[in-house]
Amino acid sequence: MPTTYTAATAPGALPLLGHAVAFARRPLEFFAALPAHGDLVRIRLGPRDAHVVCHPDLVHQVLTQDRVFDKGGPFFDKLREVIGDGLASCPAHEHRRQRRMLQPAFHRDRLPGYAALMAEEIAAATADWRPAAEVDVPATMYRITTAATLRCLFSAHDQAGSLAVHESMELITKGVATRVLLPVPGLDRLPTPGNLRFRRAQQDLRRMTQRVITDYRARAGDRDDLFSMLLAARDEDGRGLTDDEIHDQAVTFLLGGMETTAALLAWAWYLIATHPAVRAELHAELDRVLGGRPAAYADLPELPVTGRIVDETLRLYPPGWMFTRSTTAATELGGHRLPAGAIVVYSPLVLHRDAGLFPRPLEFDPGRWTAKDRRGNDTSFIPFAAGARRCIGDGFAVTEATLVLASVAARWQLDPLPGQRIRPALNASLTPRAYTARLSRRVPSDQSSTITAPNR
């Protein structure tokens, strides 16, 4: 018997603004409450209706029918203003060409080379750490992922250039969040100080990528980095990417490799610190496999506990927590008719916290991933989306996160200072607000009868 899906309208809409104020003020809570109303819940964002998909079967339909449910709606319309028509944001008719051209850059055979560059940047970023020092964990993870992503994108980057990119991308990342979550259209066009800083950051980043393009083309050859692959990419007709397309892809990679992976790691350190049994299991694995040395790509198959922690953090706090699509033609979803141009919204966060899919959904339990390797084939676990638009850099991101987690935890313990309320920030990515942790050096268990206690 076919499944019957329920449709409903969310209560609490305000005149003219609809649910935009509730969404902008408390987006996580707003979305978490919607599944109680139905499988397909209509909300109003200002003058426009949007349909929030709450049932996993319907989310799967949206993700796998990408030519009907194309990338559009408020999230991607605003994202395109920031990153252009890169692989993550381009419409479906452009996606196949771009995907085929860029796939070699993310082939599994390239990951060991990227991992080696990541490892060097992780070591450099933590070289000056000292016991009892205090670090802002989200900011520190952002610096590490920025350095690692930049190194993989531009292997020959210089210190000054990296700092400039870091500063520009930080402003752009904040600008994405503001523009995606603004309840009133047009506020992003006002000449406010924040908007002016955002536009300057965009201009600075474009000038920087143009300089790199000019430099790379003047000195031909594969530097074994992502940028070289962008320049070398050709479609079926032998055409390469234009300078504008290269810029859009570079910004897309930077945004994905820096912001989202940093958010994942910041949550992981908090969850590990607040679950002693998980931390003890992680330390035991790292001591046995690494013995205090940094992790390398070849170690990853021997680090299943570390991998499960990454997966469980992605389940509980998926960096990409809300996305929109737009219907390209009138269609049916769950037995309910949607017109062409309808806004469709789905949230990995809501799906990942569905008790029917994940028992004890609010509990951090990496052990739930031992029975079956669900990542990549379970339609209810979608931190990297699914179907043809599944994130091309999922292997890159998981490799980066696992290397950082393993290399740092092999030598250091991060203990959040007491009295802090660690909660999500209002960003396009689900990242925690700033919190501080104290560092303490670890000694591998085979070198000491006990692991050193945190410095107080």
C-alpha positions as CSV (number, residue, x, y, z in Angstrom):
1,M,0.0,0.0,0.0
2,P,1.5,3.3,-1.0
3,T,2.6,5.7,1.8
4,T,0.3,8.6,2.5
5,Y,2.1,11.8,3.3
6,T,0.5,14.6,5.3
7,A,0.7,18.3,4.3
8,A,0.0,21.2,6.6
9,T,0.5,24.9,7.1
10,A,2.7,26.1,10.0
11,P,0.9,28.2,12.6
12,G,2.1,31.7,13.8
13,A,2.5,33.6,10.5
14,L,2.6,37.4,10.9
15,P,0.9,39.8,8.5
16,L,3.3,40.6,5.5
17,L,6.3,39.0,7.2
18,G,4.9,35.5,7.6
19,H,7.3,33.2,9.5
20,A,10.4,35.2,8.5
21,V,10.9,36.8,11.9
22,A,10.6,33.5,13.8
23,F,12.9,31.9,11.3
24,A,15.5,34.7,11.5
25,R,15.4,34.8,15.3
26,R,15.5,31.2,16.2
27,P,15.9,29.2,13.0
28,L,17.0,25.9,14.6
29,E,14.1,25.8,17.0
30,F,11.7,26.9,14.2
31,F,12.7,24.1,11.9
32,A,12.8,21.5,14.7
33,A,9.1,22.1,15.4
34,L,7.9,21.7,11.9
35,P,7.8,17.9,11.6
36,A,5.2,17.7,14.3
37,H,2.8,19.5,11.8
38,G,3.3,17.2,8.8
39,D,5.5,15.6,6.2
40,L,5.3,18.7,3.9
41,V,4.8,21.9,5.8
42,R,4.0,25.2,4.2
43,I,5.6,28.3,5.7
44,R,5.6,32.0,4.5
45,L,8.9,33.9,4.1
46,G,7.7,37.4,3.6
47,P,5.3,37.4,0.6
48,R,6.4,34.0,-0.6
49,D,5.3,30.5,0.3
50,A,7.9,27.8,0.9
51,H,7.4,24.1,1.4
52,V,9.5,22.4,4.1
53,V,10.1,18.7,3.5
54,C,10.2,16.8,6.7
55,H,9.9,13.1,5.6
56,P,13.1,11.3,4.6
57,D,11.4,9.7,1.5
58,L,10.4,13.1,0.2
59,V,13.8,14.6,1.0
60,H,15.3,11.8,-1.0
61,Q,13.0,12.6,-3.9
62,V,14.0,16.2,-3.9
63,L,17.7,15.4,-3.8
64,T,17.7,12.8,-6.5
65,Q,15.4,14.7,-9.0
66,D,17.7,17.6,-9.3
67,R,16.4,18.7,-12.7
68,V,12.9,19.2,-11.2
69,F,14.0,20.4,-7.8
70,D,16.8,22.7,-9.0
71,K,19.2,24.7,-6.8
72,G,17.3,27.9,-6.2
73,G,15.1,29.6,-3.6
74,P,16.4,32.1,-1.0
75,F,19.5,30.2,0.1
76,F,21.0,29.5,-3.3
77,D,19.8,32.8,-4.9
78,K,21.7,34.7,-2.2
79,L,24.6,32.3,-2.3
80,R,25.1,32.9,-6.0
81,E,25.5,36.6,-5.3
82,V,28.5,35.7,-3.1
83,I,30.2,32.8,-4.9
84,G,28.8,33.0,-8.4
85,D,27.8,29.9,-10.4
86,G,30.4,27.4,-8.9
87,L,29.7,23.7,-8.7
88,A,27.8,24.0,-5.5
89,S,25.4,26.7,-6.6
90,C,25.1,26.4,-10.4
91,P,21.7,25.4,-11.9
92,A,21.2,21.9,-13.1
93,H,21.8,22.6,-16.8
94,E,25.3,23.7,-16.0
95,H,26.1,21.1,-13.4
96,R,26.9,18.1,-15.5
97,R,29.6,20.0,-17.5
98,Q,31.2,21.4,-14.4
99,R,31.1,18.1,-12.5
100,R,32.8,16.2,-15.3
101,M,35.5,18.9,-15.6
102,L,36.2,19.0,-11.9
103,Q,35.8,15.4,-10.9
104,P,39.5,14.6,-11.6
105,A,40.6,17.2,-9.0
106,F,38.7,15.2,-6.3
107,H,39.5,11.7,-7.5
108,R,40.5,9.4,-4.7
109,D,44.0,9.1,-6.1
110,R,44.6,12.8,-5.4
111,L,43.6,12.6,-1.7
112,P,47.0,11.2,-0.4
113,G,48.8,14.3,-1.9
114,Y,46.3,16.7,-0.4
115,A,46.5,14.9,2.9
116,A,50.3,15.4,3.0
117,L,49.8,19.1,2.5
118,M,47.1,19.2,5.2
119,A,49.4,17.4,7.6
120,E,52.1,20.0,7.1
121,E,49.7,22.8,7.8
122,I,48.2,21.1,10.9
123,A,51.7,20.6,12.3
124,A,52.6,24.3,11.6
125,A,49.4,25.6,13.2
126,T,49.9,23.7,16.4
127,A,53.7,24.0,16.7
128,D,53.6,26.9,19.2
129,W,50.9,25.3,21.5
130,R,51.9,25.1,25.1
131,P,50.4,23.3,28.1
132,A,47.8,25.3,30.1
133,A,47.4,27.8,27.2
134,E,43.8,28.7,26.4
135,V,42.5,28.8,22.8
136,D,39.3,29.9,21.2
137,V,38.3,26.6,19.7
138,P,36.1,27.7,16.7
139,A,38.6,30.4,15.7
140,T,41.6,28.0,16.0
141,M,39.9,25.3,13.9
142,Y,39.0,28.0,11.3
143,R,42.7,29.0,11.1
144,I,43.8,25.4,10.7
145,T,41.3,24.5,8.0
146,T,42.0,27.8,6.2
147,A,45.7,27.1,6.1
148,A,45.1,23.5,5.0
149,T,42.5,24.4,2.3
150,L,44.6,27.2,0.9
151,R,47.6,24.9,0.7
152,C,45.7,22.3,-1.3
153,L,44.2,25.0,-3.5
154,F,47.3,27.1,-4.0
155,S,50.3,24.9,-3.0
156,A,52.7,27.7,-3.7
157,H,50.8,30.4,-1.7
158,D,52.7,32.9,0.3
159,Q,52.1,34.0,3.9
160,A,50.8,37.5,3.0
161,G,48.5,36.1,0.4
162,S,47.1,33.5,2.8
163,L,46.4,36.2,5.4
164,A,44.6,38.3,2.8
165,V,42.4,35.4,1.7
166,H,41.7,34.5,5.3
167,E,40.5,38.0,6.1
168,S,38.4,38.2,3.0
169,M,36.8,34.8,3.4
170,E,36.0,35.5,7.0
171,L,34.0,38.6,6.0
172,I,32.4,36.7,3.0
173,T,31.4,33.8,5.3
174,K,29.7,36.2,7.7
175,G,28.1,38.0,4.7
176,V,26.6,34.7,3.4
177,A,24.9,34.1,6.7
178,T,23.5,37.6,6.9
179,R,22.2,37.5,3.4
180,V,20.7,34.0,3.6
181,L,18.9,34.7,6.9
182,L,17.8,38.3,6.3
183,P,14.0,38.5,7.0
184,V,13.5,41.7,4.8
185,P,14.8,41.6,1.2
186,G,17.0,44.5,0.1
187,L,18.8,45.2,3.4
188,D,22.0,43.7,2.0
189,R,22.0,46.5,-0.6
190,L,22.1,49.4,1.8
191,P,25.5,51.2,2.2
192,T,26.0,50.1,5.8
193,P,29.5,49.6,7.1
194,G,29.0,45.8,7.2
195,N,27.7,45.7,3.6
196,L,30.6,47.9,2.4
197,R,33.2,45.6,4.1
198,F,31.6,42.6,2.5
199,R,31.7,44.2,-1.0
200,R,35.4,45.1,-0.5
201,A,36.2,41.6,0.6
202,Q,34.6,40.2,-2.6
203,Q,36.6,42.7,-4.7
204,D,39.8,41.8,-2.9
205,L,39.3,38.1,-3.3
206,R,38.5,38.5,-7.0
207,R,41.7,40.5,-7.5
208,M,43.7,37.9,-5.6
209,T,42.4,35.0,-7.7
210,Q,43.0,36.9,-10.9
211,R,46.7,37.4,-9.9
212,V,47.0,33.7,-9.2
213,I,45.4,32.8,-12.5
214,T,47.9,35.1,-14.3
215,D,50.8,33.6,-12.4
216,Y,49.8,30.0,-12.9
217,R,49.3,30.5,-16.6
218,A,52.6,32.3,-17.0
219,R,54.3,29.3,-15.3
220,A,52.6,26.3,-16.9
221,G,52.7,22.9,-15.3
222,D,50.8,20.8,-12.7
223,R,51.8,22.0,-9.2
224,D,49.8,19.1,-7.8
225,D,47.1,21.4,-6.3
226,L,43.5,22.1,-7.0
227,F,44.1,25.3,-8.8
228,S,46.3,23.6,-11.4
229,M,43.5,21.1,-11.9
230,L,41.0,24.0,-12.5
231,L,43.3,25.5,-15.1
232,A,43.8,22.2,-16.8
233,A,40.1,21.1,-16.8
234,R,38.5,20.6,-20.2
235,D,35.0,19.7,-21.2
236,E,33.9,17.3,-24.0
237,D,34.5,20.0,-26.6
238,G,38.0,20.8,-25.3
239,R,37.0,24.1,-23.7
240,G,38.5,25.2,-20.4
241,L,37.0,27.2,-17.6
242,T,36.9,31.0,-18.1
243,D,38.6,33.2,-15.5
244,D,35.2,34.0,-13.9
245,E,34.4,30.3,-13.7
246,I,37.8,29.6,-12.1
247,H,37.2,32.3,-9.6
248,D,33.7,31.0,-8.7
249,Q,35.1,27.4,-8.3
250,A,37.9,28.6,-6.1
251,V,35.6,30.6,-3.8
252,T,33.3,27.6,-3.6
253,F,36.2,25.3,-2.6
254,L,37.4,27.8,0.0
255,L,34.0,28.2,1.5
256,G,33.5,24.5,1.7
257,G,36.9,23.5,2.9
258,M,37.3,26.3,5.5
259,E,34.0,27.2,7.1
260,T,32.2,23.9,7.1
261,T,35.1,21.7,8.2
262,A,36.0,24.2,10.9
263,A,32.4,24.0,12.2
264,L,32.5,20.2,12.3
265,L,35.8,20.2,14.2
266,A,34.7,22.8,16.7
267,W,31.6,20.7,17.6
268,A,33.7,17.5,17.7
269,W,36.1,18.9,20.4
270,Y,33.2,20.0,22.5
271,L,31.4,16.6,22.2
272,I,34.6,14.6,22.9
273,A,35.4,16.7,26.0
274,T,31.9,16.2,27.4
275,H,31.8,12.4,26.8
276,P,34.7,10.9,28.8
277,A,34.1,7.3,27.6
278,V,34.3,8.4,23.9
279,R,37.4,10.4,24.6
280,A,39.1,7.4,26.3
281,E,38.2,5.2,23.3
282,L,39.6,7.8,20.9
283,H,42.8,8.2,22.9
284,A,43.3,4.4,23.1
285,E,43.0,4.1,19.3
286,L,45.4,7.0,18.6
287,D,47.9,5.7,21.1
288,R,47.8,2.3,19.5
289,V,48.0,3.4,15.9
290,L,50.0,6.7,16.1
291,G,51.9,6.5,19.3
292,G,52.0,10.3,19.6
293,R,53.0,11.1,16.0
294,P,50.8,13.1,13.6
295,A,48.3,11.1,11.4
296,A,48.9,10.5,7.7
297,Y,46.5,9.4,5.0
298,A,47.7,5.8,5.2
299,D,46.6,5.7,8.9
300,L,43.0,6.6,8.2
301,P,41.8,3.0,7.6
302,E,43.2,2.1,11.0
303,L,41.3,4.9,12.8
304,P,37.6,3.7,12.8
305,V,36.8,5.3,16.1
306,T,38.0,8.6,14.9
307,G,36.0,8.2,11.7
308,R,32.9,7.3,13.7
309,I,33.3,10.5,15.8
310,V,33.4,12.5,12.6
311,D,30.3,10.8,11.3
312,E,28.4,11.2,14.5
313,T,29.3,14.9,14.8
314,L,28.1,15.4,11.2
315,R,24.8,13.7,12.2
316,L,24.2,15.8,15.3
317,Y,25.6,19.1,14.0
318,P,25.7,19.0,10.1
319,P,27.5,22.2,9.0
320,G,25.0,22.6,6.1
321,W,21.8,22.6,8.2
322,M,19.3,24.1,5.8
323,F,19.0,24.4,2.0
324,T,16.4,25.5,-0.5
325,R,15.5,24.3,-4.0
326,S,13.1,25.6,-6.6
327,T,10.8,23.6,-8.9
328,T,11.5,24.0,-12.6
329,A,8.0,22.8,-13.5
330,A,4.7,22.0,-11.9
331,T,5.3,18.7,-10.1
332,E,4.0,16.4,-7.3
333,L,5.7,15.8,-4.0
334,G,4.2,13.3,-1.6
335,G,0.9,13.4,-3.4
336,H,0.7,17.2,-3.2
337,R,0.8,19.5,-6.2
338,L,3.6,22.2,-6.3
339,P,3.6,24.9,-9.0
340,A,6.6,25.8,-11.1
341,G,8.9,28.1,-9.2
342,A,7.8,26.8,-5.8
343,I,10.4,27.1,-3.0
344,V,11.2,23.8,-1.4
345,V,13.3,23.7,1.8
346,Y,14.9,20.7,3.5
347,S,17.1,20.5,6.6
348,P,19.7,17.7,7.3
349,L,19.6,18.8,11.0
350,V,15.9,17.9,11.2
351,L,16.3,14.6,9.4
352,H,19.4,13.6,11.5
353,R,17.5,14.3,14.7
354,D,14.4,12.2,13.8
355,A,13.9,9.6,16.5
356,G,12.4,7.2,13.9
357,L,15.6,7.2,11.9
358,F,18.2,7.6,14.7
359,P,17.2,6.2,18.2
360,R,18.1,8.6,21.0
361,P,18.7,11.3,18.4
362,L,20.0,14.0,20.7
363,E,22.6,11.6,22.3
364,F,26.2,11.7,21.0
365,D,26.9,8.1,20.3
366,P,29.6,7.3,17.7
367,G,29.0,3.6,18.5
368,R,25.7,3.8,16.4
369,W,27.9,3.7,13.3
370,T,29.7,0.4,14.1
371,A,26.9,-2.0,12.9
372,K,26.9,-0.7,9.4
373,D,28.8,1.8,7.3
374,R,25.9,4.1,6.7
375,R,27.8,7.2,5.4
376,G,27.3,7.5,1.7
377,N,24.6,5.0,1.3
378,D,21.9,5.7,3.9
379,T,19.4,8.2,2.5
380,S,18.6,9.4,6.1
381,F,22.2,10.6,6.6
382,I,22.8,13.5,4.2
383,P,25.5,15.9,5.5
384,F,26.8,16.1,1.9
385,A,23.4,15.9,0.2
386,A,22.7,13.0,-2.2
387,G,22.1,12.2,-5.9
388,A,23.9,14.0,-8.7
389,R,24.4,17.1,-6.5
390,R,26.2,15.2,-3.7
391,C,29.1,17.3,-2.6
392,I,32.1,16.6,-4.8
393,G,34.5,17.4,-1.9
394,D,33.0,15.0,0.7
395,G,36.1,12.8,0.7
396,F,38.3,15.9,0.9
397,A,36.4,17.3,3.9
398,V,36.2,14.0,5.8
399,T,40.0,13.4,5.2
400,E,40.8,16.9,6.5
401,A,38.6,16.6,9.6
402,T,39.9,13.1,10.5
403,L,43.5,14.2,10.1
404,V,43.0,17.3,12.3
405,L,41.2,15.4,14.9
406,A,43.6,12.5,15.0
407,S,46.8,14.5,14.8
408,V,45.8,17.0,17.5
409,A,44.2,14.5,19.9
410,A,47.3,12.2,19.6
411,R,49.2,14.9,21.5
412,W,46.8,17.3,23.0
413,Q,43.6,17.4,25.1
414,L,41.2,20.3,24.8
415,D,39.1,21.0,27.9
416,P,36.4,23.7,27.6
417,L,36.6,26.1,30.5
418,P,33.8,25.7,32.9
419,G,30.8,28.1,33.0
420,Q,30.5,28.5,29.2
421,R,27.3,28.0,27.4
422,I,28.2,26.4,24.1
423,R,25.5,26.9,21.6
424,P,25.0,27.4,17.8
425,A,25.7,30.8,16.2
426,L,23.3,32.2,13.7
427,N,25.3,31.4,10.6
428,A,24.8,29.8,7.2
429,S,26.8,27.0,8.6
430,L,25.9,25.4,11.9
431,T,29.0,26.5,13.9
432,P,29.2,27.0,17.7
433,R,29.7,30.4,19.2
434,A,33.2,31.2,20.4
435,Y,34.3,29.1,23.4
436,T,37.6,28.7,25.1
437,A,39.4,25.5,25.9
438,R,42.6,24.8,28.0
439,L,45.3,22.7,26.4
440,S,47.1,19.9,28.2
441,R,49.7,17.7,26.6
442,R,49.1,14.0,26.3
443,V,51.6,11.2,26.6
444,P,50.7,8.0,24.6
445,S,49.7,5.2,26.9
446,D,52.5,2.9,25.7
447,Q,55.0,5.6,26.9
448,S,53.4,6.3,30.2
449,S,51.3,4.3,32.7
450,T,48.8,7.1,32.8
451,I,47.7,9.9,30.5
452,T,48.7,13.2,31.9
453,A,45.9,15.1,33.7
454,P,44.7,18.4,32.4
455,N,46.6,21.4,33.7
456,R,44.5,23.4,36.1
